[in-house]
Amino acid sequence: MPRVRISKSRRNAELALLLLAMLLVAVYSATIEANLFDTVTPDFWVPTAALAAVFLSLHVVIRFLAPYADPVLLPAVALLNGIGVGFLRRIDLAKADPDERMHFPIFAGIGGRQLAWTLAAVILAAALLVVVRDHRSLSRNPYTIGLAGIVLVLIPAVLPGSMSEVNGAKLWIKFGGFQIQPGEFAKLALLVFFAYYLVRKREVLSLASRRFLGIDFPRGRDLGPVVGVWVVSLMVLVFEKDLGTSLLYFGMFVVTLYIATERVSWLIIGLLLFFGGAFLAYFLGGTIGGPFANFHLRAEIWLDPFADPYNDGYQLVQGLLGLGTGGLFGAGPGGGQPLKVPEVQNDFIFAGLGEELGLFGLSALLVIYLLVVERGLRAALAVRDSFGKLLAGGLAFTLGLQVFVIVGGISKLIPLTGQTTPFLSAGGSSLMANWLLIAVLLRVSDAARRPVTGNSPARPANAGPAVPEQLHGAPTEVIRP
């Protein structure tokens, strides 16, 4: 049967790419040990084998539950995740006593914890594929999901600093020896609500009141949603003291709004509002201090990190020096000095990788991120319902925006944001949330690539002529070949 052969071909391609990705991770791990020890230990392959087992298990789940899903997403993300685990183990080896490095436990330290978090994240992604058989089911309780997202955003802001603040930003919930960053999960919940809301309000928000410089601008009374989200993003900036999260929430709403309406004016208005808010926060932080002081300090470090290179500007300066030292080809995996960069396992992991992989290596990593974003946008273009288009487009853009603000902060293009690098940085919250994001993209891409003829669930054999689908009263035209 043709449709069976096509789905098997895609899954076989996914399997081949996944095995190639794990081979690259194994070579990376072996090279790290060769540079650190001048030899390769007999069990260097064990972390890679554990990762391969985890990812192959997810591949089997996809083969049965999402047979038409994009075959590139899982291998690309698995490669990023594997390199992240390998680099974190490299940091563990660098921190260990020189006499004990050769015998450092495989599942100990930051790298061991990241391996465990990878297992938990992949299990969570597989569970989502099991529970959510149709991405449109996410739109059945949009207000509940949206409210849950808002609550997750606000919890760290109302908690005392001792339970929520890390490095000046109130983004965490800490109890005992455990901590979680709820904002990572909030972005997924809010995107579901944004997609639902914009499907319903798309026609109203597409209306133009006047044309200026060849661009149609919306009516004044339709600016309410954008202004509302702008105020919320400013509140995140003020009360949680985090520019990156504020930019992420506001950016993903404005871009989802642009995808829904195709109005460039929304992007222009969004950029003006965000930069206006950032300038206001910077000005107030320099005059009255208070909740704006943290952002003002970050902006001052960004403007001139070498003004205080041994205190406030130390992290950024060391990151820039690491990137510069790496040059074009880098010092080689395990050949650099990443421990000179504070928090290299979190915010500045790209700087540590840049020193060892060089410009070409970092460019390759960015190309992989670009590939993941491109495949997500391709799924958004191909899926037949408007909710799926907005959801997949928003998820893909959110991932790309997060990478941009991280790399932009490390390279001094924009102020430091404190965001984690998806799939690379240490941390369970980010890893689980981003694997959930990939699971949703896999589900949407499966629906987008699934045939609509024959006995396909998307188009029963006895169905009549194609008719517009309904999503809670919002018509979306289904185009049939």
C-alpha positions as CSV (number, residue, x, y, z in Angstrom):
1,M,0.0,0.0,0.0
2,P,1.5,3.4,-1.0
3,R,0.8,5.3,2.2
4,V,2.4,2.5,4.3
5,R,5.5,2.5,2.2
6,I,5.8,6.3,2.5
7,S,5.4,6.4,6.3
8,K,8.0,3.5,6.7
9,S,10.4,5.4,4.4
10,R,10.2,8.5,6.5
11,R,10.7,6.5,9.7
12,N,13.6,4.6,8.2
13,A,15.2,7.9,7.2
14,E,14.7,9.2,10.7
15,L,16.3,6.1,12.1
16,A,19.4,6.5,9.8
17,L,19.7,10.2,10.7
18,L,19.4,9.4,14.4
19,L,22.1,6.7,14.3
20,L,24.3,9.2,12.4
21,A,23.7,11.8,15.1
22,M,24.6,9.4,17.9
23,L,27.8,8.5,16.0
24,L,28.8,12.2,15.9
25,V,28.1,12.4,19.7
26,A,30.3,9.4,20.3
27,V,33.1,10.9,18.2
28,Y,32.7,14.2,20.1
29,S,32.9,12.4,23.5
30,A,36.0,10.3,22.4
31,T,37.8,13.5,21.2
32,I,37.1,15.2,24.6
33,E,38.8,12.3,26.4
34,A,41.7,12.2,23.9
35,N,42.5,15.9,24.5
36,L,42.0,15.7,28.3
37,F,43.7,12.3,29.0
38,D,45.8,11.7,25.8
39,T,43.9,8.5,25.6
40,V,40.3,7.2,25.3
41,T,38.9,5.3,28.2
42,P,37.2,1.9,27.5
43,D,33.8,3.2,28.6
44,F,33.7,6.5,26.8
45,W,30.7,5.2,24.8
46,V,28.4,4.5,27.7
47,P,26.7,8.0,28.0
48,T,26.2,8.0,24.2
49,A,24.8,4.5,24.3
50,A,22.4,5.6,27.1
51,L,21.3,8.6,25.0
52,A,20.9,6.4,21.9
53,A,18.6,4.0,23.9
54,V,16.5,6.9,25.0
55,F,16.1,8.5,21.6
56,L,15.5,5.1,19.8
57,S,12.7,4.5,22.3
58,L,11.1,7.8,21.3
59,H,11.7,6.9,17.6
60,V,9.7,3.7,18.2
61,V,6.9,5.7,19.8
62,I,6.8,8.1,16.8
63,R,6.9,5.2,14.3
64,F,3.6,3.9,15.8
65,L,1.8,7.1,17.0
66,A,3.0,9.7,14.5
67,P,4.1,7.7,11.4
68,Y,4.0,10.7,9.0
69,A,5.8,13.2,11.3
70,D,8.8,15.1,10.0
71,P,11.8,12.7,10.0
72,V,14.4,15.4,10.6
73,L,13.2,16.9,13.9
74,L,14.1,14.1,16.3
75,P,17.7,13.5,14.9
76,A,18.5,17.2,14.8
77,V,17.3,17.7,18.4
78,A,19.0,14.5,19.6
79,L,22.3,15.7,18.2
80,L,22.0,19.0,20.1
81,N,21.0,17.2,23.3
82,G,23.8,14.8,22.9
83,I,26.5,17.4,22.4
84,G,25.1,19.3,25.4
85,V,25.4,16.2,27.6
86,G,29.0,15.6,26.3
87,F,30.1,19.1,27.0
88,L,28.6,19.1,30.5
89,R,30.5,15.9,31.2
90,R,33.6,17.6,29.9
91,I,33.0,20.3,32.5
92,D,32.7,17.7,35.2
93,L,36.0,16.2,34.1
94,A,37.7,19.6,34.2
95,K,36.5,20.2,37.7
96,A,37.5,16.8,39.0
97,D,40.8,16.2,40.7
98,P,43.4,15.3,38.0
99,D,44.2,12.0,39.7
100,E,40.5,11.0,39.6
101,R,39.5,12.2,36.2
102,M,40.1,8.9,34.5
103,H,37.8,7.2,36.9
104,F,35.1,9.9,37.2
105,P,31.7,8.1,37.3
106,I,29.7,8.1,34.1
107,F,26.4,9.2,35.7
108,A,27.8,11.7,38.3
109,G,28.1,15.5,38.2
110,I,26.3,17.9,35.9
111,G,26.6,15.6,32.9
112,G,25.0,12.7,34.8
113,R,22.1,14.8,36.0
114,Q,21.6,16.1,32.4
115,L,21.5,12.5,31.2
116,A,18.8,11.8,33.8
117,W,16.8,14.9,32.8
118,T,17.1,13.9,29.2
119,L,15.4,10.6,30.1
120,A,12.6,12.4,32.0
121,A,12.1,14.9,29.1
122,V,11.9,12.2,26.4
123,I,9.4,10.2,28.5
124,L,7.3,13.4,28.9
125,A,7.5,14.0,25.1
126,A,6.4,10.4,24.4
127,A,3.5,10.8,26.9
128,L,2.3,13.9,25.1
129,L,2.3,11.9,21.8
130,V,0.3,9.2,23.5
131,V,-2.3,11.5,25.1
132,V,-2.6,14.1,22.4
133,R,-3.5,12.2,19.2
134,D,-4.8,15.3,17.5
135,H,-3.2,18.7,18.0
136,R,-6.6,20.4,17.7
137,S,-7.7,18.8,21.0
138,L,-5.4,21.3,22.7
139,S,-7.9,24.0,21.7
140,R,-10.8,22.5,23.7
141,N,-9.8,24.1,27.0
142,P,-7.9,27.2,25.8
143,Y,-8.9,29.5,28.7
144,T,-7.9,26.9,31.3
145,I,-4.6,26.3,29.6
146,G,-4.0,30.1,29.3
147,L,-4.9,30.7,32.9
148,A,-2.4,27.9,33.9
149,G,0.3,29.7,31.8
150,I,-0.4,33.0,33.6
151,V,-0.3,31.4,37.0
152,L,3.0,29.7,36.1
153,V,4.5,33.1,35.1
154,L,3.3,34.9,38.2
155,I,4.3,32.3,40.9
156,P,8.0,33.3,41.1
157,A,7.1,37.0,41.2
158,V,5.0,36.6,44.3
159,L,7.3,34.3,46.2
160,P,10.0,35.7,48.4
161,G,13.5,36.1,46.9
162,S,14.9,33.2,49.0
163,M,12.5,30.8,47.2
164,S,12.6,32.3,43.7
165,E,15.7,34.4,43.0
166,V,18.8,33.2,41.2
167,N,21.5,35.6,39.9
168,G,19.2,38.6,40.3
169,A,16.2,37.1,38.4
170,K,13.0,35.8,40.1
171,L,12.2,32.9,37.7
172,W,12.4,29.9,40.0
173,I,10.5,27.9,42.5
174,K,13.0,26.5,45.0
175,F,12.2,24.0,47.8
176,G,14.7,21.8,49.5
177,G,17.4,20.9,47.1
178,F,15.0,21.0,44.1
179,Q,14.2,23.9,41.9
180,I,12.1,24.4,38.8
181,Q,11.6,27.2,36.3
182,P,7.8,27.4,35.6
183,G,8.1,30.0,32.9
184,E,9.6,27.4,30.6
185,F,6.3,25.5,30.7
186,A,4.2,28.7,30.7
187,K,5.4,29.7,27.2
188,L,3.8,26.5,25.8
189,A,0.5,27.1,27.6
190,L,0.4,30.7,26.5
191,L,1.1,29.8,22.9
192,V,-1.9,27.4,22.9
193,F,-4.1,30.2,24.1
194,F,-2.6,32.7,21.7
195,A,-3.3,30.4,18.8
196,Y,-6.9,29.8,19.8
197,Y,-7.6,33.5,20.5
198,L,-6.1,34.7,17.2
199,V,-8.0,32.1,15.2
200,R,-11.2,33.5,16.6
201,K,-10.2,37.2,16.3
202,R,-8.2,37.0,13.0
203,E,-10.7,38.8,10.8
204,V,-11.2,41.6,13.3
205,L,-7.4,42.1,13.8
206,S,-6.8,42.1,10.1
207,L,-8.9,45.2,9.5
208,A,-7.0,48.3,8.6
209,S,-7.9,51.9,9.5
210,R,-5.4,53.9,7.5
211,R,-2.4,53.4,5.2
212,F,1.0,55.0,5.9
213,L,4.2,54.6,3.8
214,G,2.5,51.7,2.0
215,I,1.7,49.8,5.2
216,D,-1.9,49.2,6.5
217,F,-2.2,49.9,10.2
218,P,-4.9,48.5,12.4
219,R,-7.7,50.4,14.1
220,G,-7.0,51.9,17.4
221,R,-9.5,49.9,19.3
222,D,-7.9,46.7,18.0
223,L,-4.6,47.5,19.7
224,G,-5.9,46.2,23.0
225,P,-4.4,42.7,22.8
226,V,-1.0,43.9,21.9
227,V,-1.0,46.6,24.5
228,G,-2.2,44.1,27.1
229,V,0.6,41.6,26.4
230,W,3.1,44.5,26.3
231,V,2.0,45.5,29.8
232,V,2.3,41.9,31.0
233,S,5.8,41.6,29.5
234,L,6.8,44.8,31.3
235,M,5.5,43.4,34.5
236,V,7.7,40.3,34.0
237,L,10.6,42.7,33.4
238,V,9.8,44.7,36.6
239,F,8.8,42.0,39.1
240,E,10.9,39.0,37.8
241,K,13.8,41.2,36.7
242,D,14.3,39.2,33.5
243,L,14.7,40.8,30.1
244,G,14.8,37.5,28.2
245,T,11.5,36.1,29.4
246,S,9.8,39.5,28.8
247,L,11.1,39.6,25.3
248,L,10.2,35.9,24.7
249,Y,6.5,36.3,25.8
250,F,5.9,39.5,23.9
251,G,7.8,38.4,20.8
252,M,6.0,35.1,20.4
253,F,2.6,36.9,20.7
254,V,3.4,39.6,18.2
255,V,4.8,37.1,15.7
256,T,1.8,34.8,16.1
257,L,-0.4,37.8,15.5
258,Y,1.5,38.5,12.3
259,I,1.1,34.9,11.2
260,A,-2.6,35.1,11.8
261,T,-3.2,38.5,10.1
262,E,-0.3,38.8,7.6
263,R,-0.1,42.5,8.7
264,V,3.5,43.9,8.8
265,S,2.1,46.8,10.9
266,W,1.7,44.5,13.9
267,L,5.4,43.7,13.8
268,I,6.2,47.4,13.6
269,I,3.9,48.3,16.5
270,G,5.3,45.4,18.5
271,L,8.9,46.5,18.0
272,L,8.1,50.1,18.9
273,L,6.3,49.0,22.0
274,F,9.0,46.7,23.2
275,F,11.9,49.0,22.5
276,G,10.0,51.9,24.1
277,G,9.3,49.8,27.2
278,A,13.0,48.7,27.4
279,F,14.2,52.3,27.1
280,L,11.7,53.4,29.8
281,A,12.9,50.6,32.1
282,Y,16.6,51.6,31.5
283,F,15.8,55.3,32.2
284,L,13.9,54.5,35.3
285,G,16.5,52.1,36.5
286,G,19.2,54.8,36.3
287,T,17.1,57.4,38.1
288,I,14.9,55.7,40.7
289,G,16.5,52.2,40.8
290,G,14.2,49.8,42.5
291,P,12.8,46.9,40.3
292,F,14.4,48.5,37.2
293,A,17.9,48.6,38.6
294,N,18.8,45.0,37.5
295,F,17.9,45.8,33.9
296,H,19.8,49.1,34.0
297,L,22.9,47.3,35.2
298,R,22.6,44.7,32.4
299,A,22.3,47.5,29.9
300,E,25.4,49.3,31.3
301,I,27.4,46.0,31.1
302,W,26.3,45.6,27.5
303,L,27.3,49.1,26.6
304,D,30.8,48.8,28.0
305,P,31.7,45.4,29.6
306,F,35.4,46.4,29.8
307,A,34.6,49.3,32.1
308,D,34.6,46.9,35.0
309,P,36.1,43.7,33.6
310,Y,36.8,42.0,37.0
311,N,33.4,42.5,38.6
312,D,30.1,43.4,36.9
313,G,31.5,42.8,33.4
314,Y,33.6,39.8,34.2
315,Q,31.2,37.1,32.8
316,L,30.6,38.9,29.5
317,V,34.3,39.7,29.1
318,Q,35.3,36.1,29.7
319,G,32.7,34.9,27.2
320,L,33.9,37.3,24.5
321,L,37.5,36.3,25.2
322,G,36.5,32.6,24.9
323,L,34.8,33.2,21.6
324,G,37.8,35.2,20.3
325,T,40.3,32.6,21.5
326,G,38.4,29.9,19.6
327,G,39.0,31.5,16.3
328,L,37.8,29.7,13.2
329,F,38.5,26.1,14.2
330,G,38.6,26.2,18.0
331,A,40.9,24.5,20.4
332,G,39.2,21.2,19.9
333,P,36.7,19.3,22.2
334,G,38.3,19.2,25.6
335,G,41.2,21.5,24.6
336,G,39.8,24.8,25.9
337,Q,39.4,26.4,29.3
338,P,35.6,26.8,29.7
339,L,35.8,27.0,33.5
340,K,37.1,30.6,33.2
341,V,33.6,31.6,32.1
342,P,31.2,31.8,35.1
343,E,28.0,29.7,34.6
344,V,29.4,28.2,31.5
345,Q,27.1,25.2,32.0
346,N,24.0,27.5,31.8
347,D,23.8,30.9,30.2
348,F,27.2,30.9,28.6
349,I,27.5,27.3,27.3
350,F,27.7,28.7,23.8
351,A,30.8,30.7,24.7
352,G,32.4,27.5,26.1
353,L,31.5,25.6,23.0
354,G,32.8,28.4,20.8
355,E,36.2,28.3,22.4
356,E,36.5,24.6,21.6
357,L,34.6,24.3,18.3
358,G,35.5,27.6,16.8
359,L,33.4,29.7,14.5
360,F,32.8,26.8,12.1
361,G,31.6,24.6,14.9
362,L,29.2,27.2,16.3
363,S,27.9,27.9,12.8
364,A,27.2,24.2,12.4
365,L,25.2,24.2,15.7
366,L,23.3,27.3,14.6
367,V,22.5,25.6,11.3
368,I,21.0,22.7,13.2
369,Y,18.8,25.1,15.2
370,L,17.8,26.8,12.0
371,L,16.9,23.4,10.5
372,V,14.6,22.6,13.4
373,V,12.9,26.1,13.1
374,E,12.6,25.6,9.4
375,R,11.0,22.2,9.7
376,G,8.6,23.6,12.3
377,L,7.6,26.4,10.0
378,R,7.2,23.9,7.1
379,A,4.8,22.0,9.3
380,A,2.9,25.2,10.0
381,L,2.6,25.9,6.3
382,A,1.4,22.4,5.4
383,V,-1.1,21.7,8.2
384,R,-4.7,22.2,7.1
385,D,-6.3,24.0,10.1
386,S,-5.6,27.5,11.2
387,F,-5.1,26.6,14.9
388,G,-2.3,24.2,13.9
389,K,-0.7,26.8,11.6
390,L,-0.6,29.4,14.4
391,L,0.5,26.9,17.0
392,A,3.4,25.3,15.0
393,G,4.5,28.7,13.6
394,G,4.5,30.2,17.1
395,L,6.4,27.2,18.6
396,A,9.1,27.3,15.8
397,F,9.5,31.1,16.2
398,T,9.8,30.9,20.0
399,L,12.6,28.3,19.7
400,G,14.4,30.5,17.1
401,L,13.9,33.7,19.2
402,Q,15.3,32.0,22.3
403,V,18.4,31.0,20.5
404,F,18.7,34.5,19.1
405,V,18.5,36.3,22.5
406,I,21.1,33.8,23.9
407,V,23.6,34.1,21.1
408,G,22.9,37.9,20.9
409,G,23.7,38.4,24.6
410,I,26.9,36.3,24.6
411,S,28.2,38.1,21.4
412,K,27.2,41.5,22.8
413,L,24.6,42.1,20.1
414,I,21.9,42.7,22.8
415,P,22.0,42.9,26.6
416,L,22.4,39.6,28.5
417,T,19.1,37.9,29.1
418,G,19.8,35.0,31.3
419,Q,18.0,32.5,29.1
420,T,19.2,28.9,28.7
421,T,20.3,27.5,25.4
422,P,17.7,25.0,24.3
423,F,18.8,21.3,24.6
424,L,22.4,22.3,25.4
425,S,22.4,24.1,28.8
426,A,22.1,22.2,32.1
427,G,18.7,22.3,33.6
428,G,15.7,20.0,33.7
429,S,12.9,22.7,33.3
430,S,14.3,24.0,30.0
431,L,15.0,20.5,28.7
432,M,11.6,19.1,29.5
433,A,9.7,22.2,28.2
434,N,11.6,22.2,24.9
435,W,11.1,18.4,24.3
436,L,7.4,19.0,24.9
437,L,7.7,21.8,22.2
438,I,9.3,19.3,19.8
439,A,6.6,16.7,20.6
440,V,3.8,19.2,19.6
441,L,5.7,20.0,16.4
442,L,5.9,16.3,15.6
443,R,2.2,15.9,16.2
444,V,1.4,18.9,13.9
445,S,3.8,17.7,11.2
446,D,2.2,14.2,11.3
447,A,-1.2,15.8,10.7
448,A,0.3,18.0,7.9
449,R,1.9,15.1,6.1
450,R,-0.9,12.6,6.6
451,P,-2.7,11.7,3.3
452,V,-6.2,12.9,3.0
453,T,-7.4,10.2,0.6
454,G,-8.4,6.6,1.0
455,N,-9.1,5.4,4.5
456,S,-6.9,8.1,6.2
457,P,-8.4,9.3,9.5
458,A,-8.0,12.9,8.1
459,R,-10.3,12.0,5.2
460,P,-12.6,9.0,5.4
461,A,-13.3,7.1,2.2
462,N,-17.0,7.7,2.4
463,A,-16.7,11.4,3.1
464,G,-18.6,13.8,0.8
465,P,-17.2,16.9,-0.9
466,A,-14.6,19.0,0.9
467,V,-16.2,21.5,3.3
468,P,-14.8,24.2,5.5
469,E,-13.8,22.9,9.0
470,Q,-14.9,24.6,12.1
471,L,-12.7,25.4,15.1
472,H,-15.1,26.8,17.8
473,G,-16.9,28.8,15.2
474,A,-13.8,30.0,13.3
475,P,-13.9,28.8,9.7
476,T,-10.8,27.4,8.2
477,E,-10.8,26.3,4.5
478,V,-9.3,22.8,3.9
479,I,-7.6,22.7,0.5
480,R,-7.9,19.3,-1.2
481,P,-5.8,18.4,-4.3
